[in-house]
Amino acid sequence: MLGWLSDSESSSWLASGVAHLAVVVLLSLLVITQQGKGPDWTLEGTATSELPQELDIELNPMPSVGDELDSESMAPKAMGLPDLELGTPSVDITQPMLTPTATASVDAFATEMLDIGNPLASAGGGLEGRNLDNRRSLALAGGGSESSEAAVEAGLKWLAAHQLEDGSWTFHLDAEHCPQCAGKCRNPGRIDSSTGATGLALLCFLGGGYTQHEGPYQEVVSKGLYFLINKMLLTSEGGDLRDSQEISLPFARQASVRLRGDMYSHAIASLALCENYAMTRDSNIAGPAQKAIDFIVNAQNELGGWRYEPRQPGDLSVTGWQLMALKSGVLGRLDIPRHVWYRAAEFLDSVQAEKGATYGYQQPSSTRPSMTAVGLYSRMMIGWPEEHPPLLKGAVLLAKEHPKDSNMYFNYYTSQVLHHVGGAGWRRWNPRMRNYLVQTQAEEGHEDGSWYFDEPWSDRGGRLYTTTLAILTLEVYYRYMPMYQSEFVNQAP
Ligand SMILES: [Zn+2]
């Protein structure tokens, strides 16, 4: 699975512990210092005059002081669905985002420092559980049930029935946007991003082991991948999957690009391409997956995070999706400069509290369980070892939470974190989460197999959004192999 980390490397890496982390922090500071010397990069005409409100809403928050949010600020961006009312940005795609010489020197330095251990990931976390022959047994052994597996299949069936002719999915379910449904399902979304919707749907099929080469959904997956690849806008900074529209080049250099999505959409679509490539090594996917990764690399802010537009100062929610895509790029052995990980670690440092046990959206916080779940999951993806005290402390805090009936974003991330850590916290959380989803799946009419939860932001992503997060949560038993549970680690083929 992960040839870049041998058993011996794993042992030394685990042993390096806290001392290694201190070096990472030091190196991150050096990286930032060097990056800061590069030229300013500007995005012309972006819709940043009204920065979107913070999305992460804690409906049952830990005790907090003065952290009230109004209903409007709670609405839009929970998992990243772009705010279409922000306008139609015009992007100058001819201007480079990043100075190649600066990244090259940092990368060389970072590579040299990496001799002390591999900071990128544990040896677990691979995709080999997505095997149609082994999936059921992994699910049953890992805390799933026959009912949860049936729910996944019913959910995928609903998704397949709502795929559009061109291979895409839409958050809208009305006759104009989705003739297959034509409003027969309630609770449509109202976001236009086709790449975000398509990426989410594809992730559900891939998570269940279904690809363009395996299983009954080969045509569904193939058409979805084809749509994404055709949607990719090739730029000097990589392949842009933010769902660009109406490109015109009337006078050479200045391109007018209408965007319907943002870096959320790009990351989700990129994650689908990278996961697919990691699973299949399909040569048709390799190039687009690498270009999607390149765009993420070049869109990173100099302080290490990502936000709605390239190189905006980051927020943890958008950053988490980029890191998931990058981690899948690692699994596919795509080319990712080392400095990206160090800078990401620096960003995570900037929003952590309690020495990294808890996280905030753009500032440190100890009162945001959703952000803590994203932050800890991000830390796992860039290589925190299981025994690192803040990771364990944070996981214990999350394990004290209950699955929320109105926050699938929190439920999804917390399921990932607790599954990887395992132990009593996971055993307590899992049956509650699993049974809740099994019991809340629609069983009648066109909605059969889907989910909808009355969340503050679900009017934006709608039934497609809530259904995909529910499926991905129920696929937790095999979608990624646990990073830390010893029986799964170091099973590299
Ligand atoms: Zn429908």
Boltz pocket constraint, residues with backbone or C-beta under 6 A from the ligand:
constraints:
  - pocket:
      binder: B
      contacts: [[A, 162], [A, 173], [A, 180], [A, 181], [A, 182], [A, 183], [A, 184], [A, 185], [A, 446], [A, 447]]
      max_distance: 6.0
